[in-house]
Amino acid sequence: MRGSFVSVTALAALVAAGGCTRKDTPAADSPSGPGVVSTAAAADKAGQPARADAAAETAAPRFVGRWVPDGDGMRCSWSGSYVVGRFKGTGVSARIKDEGFNLFQVVLDGEPKKVLRTDKAKGEHVYPLADGLADAVHEVSLHRRTEAKVGEAVVYGFEPKGGHLLPPPPAPARRIETVGDSITTGFGNEGPSATCGYVNAEQNEYATYGAIAARNLSADHTTIAWSGKTIHEMKEYFDKSLPQRPDGPRWDFSRYQPDVVVLNVGTNNFANVDPGEARFVRVYLELVRTVREAYPKAFIVCALGSMLSNVYPEGRNSLTQARRYMKVAVAKLKEGGETNLDFLEFPEQNHADGLGCGFHPSLKTHKLMGERLTAFIKERMGW
């Protein structure tokens, strides 16, 4: 029954702010975010005594990513959006309404378990996540594997079996955001070969280099990425909460300020022709400045992805050109006074490590990229 879930409208302080309460959280009817800091905090602000169910509200799960309030639930669209909770009991379910054909990675007590495929035809539905557990305290998280083009989904919360919800684990102190295209979404990383096309079941953001690096570094992470997009297109999508909606809600950047932002964009600018240095540098500078305005203190990683090659398309030397253009852009930014950023090149993917659908990085390549990014951030940030 719905009554066994903690109302998400009472959870809102745990959304995207990493579980930290904020006195300046937007009003509940604001498209950029929910309004309840917590029952106790809200009551204090209003000069009223806290309600008796305040303790229950602290058991709300923690939502990480660009979640938007939707009735009793929270709506998401971006890859890798996730929700974390704790409970005591022998099993747990989640109430979800899927408006696309999404898949979610279920993680229990830190270990990836089943892949949840939702059923669009059923609308709002309770999905079992785990059963037959020891009657003890468990941590559960649900990670969106699929990207925004698959459709939006609404998560209403967790329901424990034979027990009760507990406050979620505290948010980590570190935060990372990755901005990119199909590489960052995990396009085809679980596919059987390079010749397959897009299949939602073969895309897994949880196993991408960005998610891997975040786990290696004990950091929350958000992913703002869409397959096939160019630098300019990702600049246009960057401030959107629900990117499928042209006039949808804009994101309130104060709700999630990452310590590190990884920009892995530019591969698609070379998809058909060499864009030329002047144009590439111009749009890249525009994107970095947009990101810097949103995140004044973040360290920005200007990353060159793993898919470009000097072999294909023949005679175009795309990898060499992209490397040169990106380094020119980074040099111009530094000359202009930007110091909190640096260039990172991911090694060109090795076909011997396997290829995902559409010649995208395989699971092994994502792991290697994740390790490279982990080492780079550790070195630059001292983590």
C-alpha positions as CSV (number, residue, x, y, z in Angstrom):
1,M,0.0,0.0,0.0
2,R,1.1,3.6,-0.6
3,G,0.9,4.3,3.1
4,S,4.0,2.1,3.7
5,F,6.1,4.5,1.6
6,V,7.5,7.7,3.0
7,S,5.9,10.5,1.0
8,V,8.4,12.0,-1.4
9,T,7.1,15.4,-1.0
10,A,8.4,15.2,2.6
11,L,11.7,13.9,1.4
12,A,12.7,16.8,-0.8
13,A,15.6,18.1,1.2
14,L,17.4,14.9,0.4
15,V,17.2,15.5,-3.4
16,A,20.3,16.3,-5.3
17,A,21.8,18.3,-2.5
18,G,23.4,15.1,-1.4
19,G,21.2,14.7,1.7
20,C,22.2,18.1,3.1
21,T,19.5,20.4,4.3
22,R,19.2,23.9,2.8
23,K,17.4,26.9,4.2
24,D,17.2,28.3,0.7
25,T,15.6,25.3,-1.0
26,P,13.1,26.5,-3.6
27,A,9.3,26.4,-3.0
28,A,7.5,23.2,-3.6
29,D,5.8,24.6,-6.7
30,S,9.1,25.7,-8.2
31,P,10.0,23.7,-11.3
32,S,13.6,23.7,-10.2
33,G,13.1,21.8,-7.0
34,P,11.1,20.7,-4.0
35,G,10.5,22.8,-0.9
36,V,10.5,20.6,2.2
37,V,13.8,20.9,4.0
38,S,12.6,18.4,6.7
39,T,9.5,18.5,8.8
40,A,11.4,19.8,11.8
41,A,13.3,22.4,9.9
42,A,10.2,23.5,8.0
43,A,8.2,23.7,11.2
44,D,10.9,25.7,12.9
45,K,11.0,28.1,10.0
46,A,7.3,28.6,10.2
47,G,7.4,29.0,14.0
48,Q,5.2,25.9,14.5
49,P,5.9,22.8,16.4
50,A,7.2,19.8,14.5
51,R,4.7,17.2,13.5
52,A,4.7,13.9,15.2
53,D,5.8,12.1,12.0
54,A,9.0,14.1,11.7
55,A,11.1,11.1,12.6
56,A,9.5,9.0,9.8
57,E,10.4,11.7,7.3
58,T,14.1,11.5,8.2
59,A,13.9,7.9,6.8
60,A,13.3,9.3,3.4
61,P,15.7,8.0,0.7
62,R,18.4,10.3,-0.7
63,F,17.9,11.3,-4.4
64,V,21.1,12.1,-6.4
65,G,20.8,13.7,-9.8
66,R,18.4,16.1,-11.4
67,W,15.1,15.0,-9.9
68,V,11.9,17.0,-10.2
69,P,8.9,16.7,-7.8
70,D,5.9,15.0,-9.3
71,G,3.0,14.5,-7.0
72,D,4.1,12.0,-4.4
73,G,7.2,11.1,-6.4
74,M,10.3,12.4,-8.0
75,R,10.8,12.4,-11.7
76,C,14.1,11.9,-13.6
77,S,15.4,11.7,-17.1
78,W,19.2,11.9,-17.1
79,S,21.4,8.9,-17.2
80,G,22.6,7.6,-13.8
81,S,20.0,9.4,-11.7
82,Y,19.9,7.3,-8.5
83,V,18.2,7.0,-5.1
84,V,19.7,5.6,-1.9
85,G,18.0,4.2,1.1
86,R,18.4,2.0,4.2
87,F,15.9,-0.4,5.8
88,K,15.6,-3.1,8.4
89,G,13.8,-6.2,7.0
90,T,14.0,-9.3,4.9
91,G,13.3,-7.7,1.5
92,V,12.6,-4.4,-0.3
93,S,10.5,-3.1,-3.2
94,A,10.3,0.2,-5.0
95,R,7.3,2.0,-6.4
96,I,8.0,3.4,-9.9
97,K,6.1,4.8,-12.8
98,D,8.0,4.5,-16.1
99,E,7.0,6.6,-19.1
100,G,9.6,5.0,-21.3
101,F,11.4,1.7,-21.4
102,N,14.0,2.2,-18.7
103,L,16.2,-0.2,-16.8
104,F,17.6,0.3,-13.3
105,Q,20.5,-1.3,-11.6
106,V,19.7,-2.6,-8.2
107,V,22.5,-2.4,-5.7
108,L,22.2,-4.1,-2.3
109,D,24.7,-3.6,0.5
110,G,27.2,-2.2,-2.0
111,E,26.9,-5.1,-4.5
112,P,25.2,-4.9,-7.9
113,K,22.3,-7.4,-8.0
114,K,19.4,-7.7,-10.4
115,V,18.6,-5.4,-13.3
116,L,15.1,-4.0,-13.0
117,R,13.2,-3.7,-16.3
118,T,10.1,-1.6,-15.7
119,D,6.8,-2.1,-17.5
120,K,5.4,1.0,-19.1
121,A,2.0,-0.6,-19.7
122,K,1.4,-1.0,-15.9
123,G,2.1,2.7,-15.1
124,E,2.8,3.1,-11.4
125,H,3.8,-0.2,-10.0
126,V,5.6,-1.9,-7.1
127,Y,8.7,-3.8,-8.2
128,P,10.4,-6.3,-5.9
129,L,14.1,-5.5,-5.6
130,A,15.4,-8.1,-3.1
131,D,13.9,-10.9,-1.0
132,G,15.0,-13.6,1.4
133,L,17.5,-11.4,3.1
134,A,18.8,-11.7,6.6
135,D,16.6,-9.8,9.0
136,A,19.1,-7.0,9.5
137,V,19.9,-3.5,8.4
138,H,20.5,-3.2,4.6
139,E,21.4,-0.4,2.2
140,V,19.7,-0.3,-1.2
141,S,20.1,1.9,-4.2
142,L,18.5,2.1,-7.6
143,H,20.5,3.5,-10.5
144,R,19.0,4.5,-13.9
145,R,21.0,2.7,-16.5
146,T,19.3,4.2,-19.6
147,E,19.6,7.7,-21.1
148,A,17.1,10.5,-21.4
149,K,15.9,9.6,-24.9
150,V,14.4,6.4,-23.5
151,G,11.8,8.4,-21.5
152,E,11.1,9.8,-18.1
153,A,10.5,7.8,-14.9
154,V,9.0,8.6,-11.5
155,V,10.3,7.0,-8.3
156,Y,8.0,7.1,-5.3
157,G,10.2,5.4,-2.7
158,F,11.2,2.1,-1.1
159,E,9.0,-0.4,0.8
160,P,10.7,-2.8,3.2
161,K,9.4,-6.3,3.8
162,G,9.0,-7.3,7.5
163,G,10.6,-4.2,8.8
164,H,10.9,-0.4,8.4
165,L,12.8,2.3,6.6
166,L,15.8,3.9,8.3
167,P,17.6,7.2,7.6
168,P,19.7,6.8,4.4
169,P,23.5,6.7,4.8
170,P,25.1,10.1,4.9
171,A,26.1,11.7,1.7
172,P,29.8,11.5,0.8
173,A,31.8,14.7,1.0
174,R,32.9,14.6,-2.6
175,R,30.9,15.3,-5.8
176,I,31.6,14.7,-9.4
177,E,29.6,15.5,-12.6
178,T,30.3,14.1,-16.1
179,V,29.0,16.0,-19.1
180,G,29.2,14.1,-22.4
181,D,27.6,12.1,-25.2
182,S,27.2,8.4,-26.0
183,I,30.5,7.4,-24.4
184,T,29.4,8.9,-21.1
185,T,25.9,7.4,-21.2
186,G,27.3,3.9,-21.7
187,F,25.9,3.4,-25.1
188,G,26.1,-0.3,-26.0
189,N,28.7,-1.0,-23.4
190,E,27.0,-4.4,-22.7
191,G,26.4,-5.1,-26.3
192,P,27.8,-8.3,-28.0
193,S,29.8,-6.6,-30.8
194,A,30.6,-3.4,-32.7
195,T,27.9,-4.1,-35.3
196,C,24.8,-3.9,-33.1
197,G,22.7,-0.8,-32.8
198,Y,21.1,0.9,-29.8
199,V,19.3,-1.5,-27.4
200,N,18.2,-0.1,-24.1
201,A,19.0,-3.3,-22.3
202,E,22.7,-3.1,-23.5
203,Q,23.3,0.4,-22.1
204,N,24.5,0.7,-18.5
205,E,25.5,4.0,-17.0
206,Y,26.3,2.3,-13.7
207,A,29.3,0.6,-15.5
208,T,30.6,3.7,-17.2
209,Y,34.0,5.3,-16.6
210,G,32.4,8.3,-14.7
211,A,30.3,6.1,-12.4
212,I,33.3,3.8,-11.8
213,A,35.6,6.8,-11.0
214,A,33.0,8.2,-8.6
215,R,32.8,5.0,-6.7
216,N,36.6,4.7,-6.6
217,L,36.8,8.1,-5.1
218,S,33.8,7.7,-2.7
219,A,31.9,10.5,-4.4
220,D,28.4,11.2,-5.4
221,H,28.1,11.7,-9.2
222,T,25.7,13.1,-11.7
223,T,25.7,12.4,-15.5
224,I,24.5,15.0,-18.0
225,A,24.9,13.2,-21.3
226,W,23.0,12.3,-24.4
227,S,24.1,10.1,-27.3
228,G,25.0,11.8,-30.5
229,K,25.2,15.3,-29.2
230,T,27.9,17.8,-30.1
231,I,29.6,20.4,-27.9
232,H,27.1,23.1,-28.8
233,E,24.1,20.8,-28.2
234,M,25.3,19.8,-24.8
235,K,25.7,23.4,-23.9
236,E,22.1,23.9,-24.8
237,Y,21.0,20.9,-22.7
238,F,23.3,21.7,-19.8
239,D,20.8,23.6,-17.7
240,K,17.8,21.3,-18.2
241,S,16.2,19.2,-15.5
242,L,14.2,17.1,-18.0
243,P,16.0,17.4,-21.3
244,Q,13.3,15.8,-23.5
245,R,11.1,18.8,-22.9
246,P,12.3,21.9,-25.0
247,D,10.5,24.2,-22.5
248,G,11.0,22.1,-19.5
249,P,12.2,23.2,-16.1
250,R,15.6,24.6,-15.7
251,W,17.9,23.1,-13.1
252,D,18.8,25.1,-10.0
253,F,22.6,24.7,-9.9
254,S,22.7,25.7,-6.2
255,R,21.3,22.3,-5.4
256,Y,24.3,20.4,-6.5
257,Q,27.8,21.9,-6.7
258,P,30.3,19.3,-7.8
259,D,34.0,19.4,-6.8
260,V,35.0,18.1,-10.2
261,V,33.3,18.4,-13.6
262,V,34.4,16.1,-16.4
263,L,33.7,17.4,-19.9
264,N,34.0,14.5,-22.4
265,V,32.5,16.2,-25.4
266,G,33.6,16.8,-29.0
267,T,33.7,13.3,-30.5
268,N,30.5,14.0,-32.4
269,N,31.9,17.2,-33.8
270,F,34.1,15.0,-35.9
271,A,31.3,12.6,-37.0
272,N,30.9,13.8,-40.5
273,V,33.6,16.4,-41.2
274,D,36.6,18.1,-39.6
275,P,34.9,21.1,-37.8
276,G,38.0,23.2,-38.1
277,E,40.0,24.7,-35.3
278,A,38.3,28.1,-35.1
279,R,34.8,26.7,-34.9
280,F,35.7,23.9,-32.5
281,V,37.6,26.2,-30.1
282,R,34.8,28.7,-30.2
283,V,32.1,26.3,-29.2
284,Y,34.3,24.6,-26.6
285,L,35.1,27.9,-24.9
286,E,31.4,28.6,-24.8
287,L,30.7,25.3,-23.1
288,V,33.4,25.7,-20.5
289,R,32.3,29.2,-19.7
290,T,28.8,28.1,-19.3
291,V,29.9,25.3,-16.9
292,R,32.2,27.7,-15.0
293,E,29.3,30.1,-14.5
294,A,27.2,27.3,-13.0
295,Y,30.0,25.8,-10.9
296,P,32.4,28.6,-9.9
297,K,34.7,26.5,-7.7
298,A,34.7,23.2,-9.6
299,F,37.9,21.7,-11.1
300,I,37.1,21.1,-14.8
301,V,38.6,18.1,-16.6
302,C,38.7,18.8,-20.3
303,A,38.7,15.2,-21.5
304,L,39.4,13.8,-25.0
305,G,37.4,10.6,-25.4
306,S,38.5,7.2,-26.5
307,M,36.6,6.7,-29.8
308,L,38.5,9.1,-32.1
309,S,41.1,7.6,-34.4
310,N,43.6,8.6,-37.1
311,V,42.7,5.4,-39.0
312,Y,39.0,6.0,-39.6
313,P,37.7,7.9,-41.4
314,E,40.7,7.5,-43.6
315,G,42.8,10.5,-44.3
316,R,41.1,12.8,-41.8
317,N,43.4,12.3,-38.7
318,S,40.5,13.0,-36.4
319,L,42.3,12.1,-33.2
320,T,45.3,14.3,-33.9
321,Q,43.1,17.2,-34.9
322,A,40.8,16.9,-31.9
323,R,43.7,16.7,-29.6
324,R,45.2,19.9,-31.1
325,Y,42.0,21.8,-31.1
326,M,41.2,20.9,-27.5
327,K,44.7,21.8,-26.3
328,V,44.4,25.2,-28.1
329,A,41.1,25.8,-26.3
330,V,42.5,24.9,-22.9
331,A,45.5,27.2,-23.5
332,K,43.2,30.1,-24.4
333,L,41.2,29.5,-21.2
334,K,44.4,29.5,-19.1
335,E,45.7,32.6,-20.9
336,G,42.4,34.3,-20.0
337,G,42.9,33.6,-16.3
338,E,41.1,30.2,-15.9
339,T,43.4,28.2,-13.7
340,N,41.1,25.5,-12.2
341,L,41.1,23.1,-15.1
342,D,43.3,20.8,-17.1
343,F,43.4,18.5,-20.2
344,L,43.1,14.7,-19.9
345,E,43.3,12.4,-22.9
346,F,41.8,8.9,-22.6
347,P,43.8,6.4,-24.6
348,E,42.3,5.3,-27.9
349,Q,40.3,2.2,-27.3
350,N,41.9,-1.1,-28.1
351,H,39.8,-3.5,-30.2
352,A,41.4,-6.3,-28.3
353,D,39.5,-5.1,-25.2
354,G,36.2,-5.6,-27.0
355,L,33.9,-3.2,-28.6
356,G,30.4,-2.2,-27.6
357,C,27.6,-1.5,-30.0
358,G,28.3,1.0,-32.7
359,F,32.1,0.7,-32.0
360,H,31.6,2.3,-28.5
361,P,33.7,1.5,-25.5
362,S,33.2,-2.0,-24.0
363,L,32.9,-2.7,-20.3
364,K,36.6,-3.3,-20.1
365,T,37.4,-0.1,-21.8
366,H,35.1,1.8,-19.5
367,K,36.9,0.2,-16.5
368,L,40.3,1.3,-17.9
369,M,38.9,4.8,-18.5
370,G,37.5,4.9,-15.0
371,E,40.9,4.0,-13.5
372,R,42.6,6.6,-15.6
373,L,40.1,9.3,-14.5
374,T,40.4,8.1,-10.9
375,A,44.2,8.6,-10.9
376,F,44.0,12.0,-12.7
377,I,41.5,13.3,-10.1
378,K,43.5,12.0,-7.2
379,E,46.6,13.7,-8.5
380,R,44.9,17.0,-9.2
381,M,42.6,17.1,-6.2
382,G,44.7,15.4,-3.6
383,W,42.0,12.9,-2.8
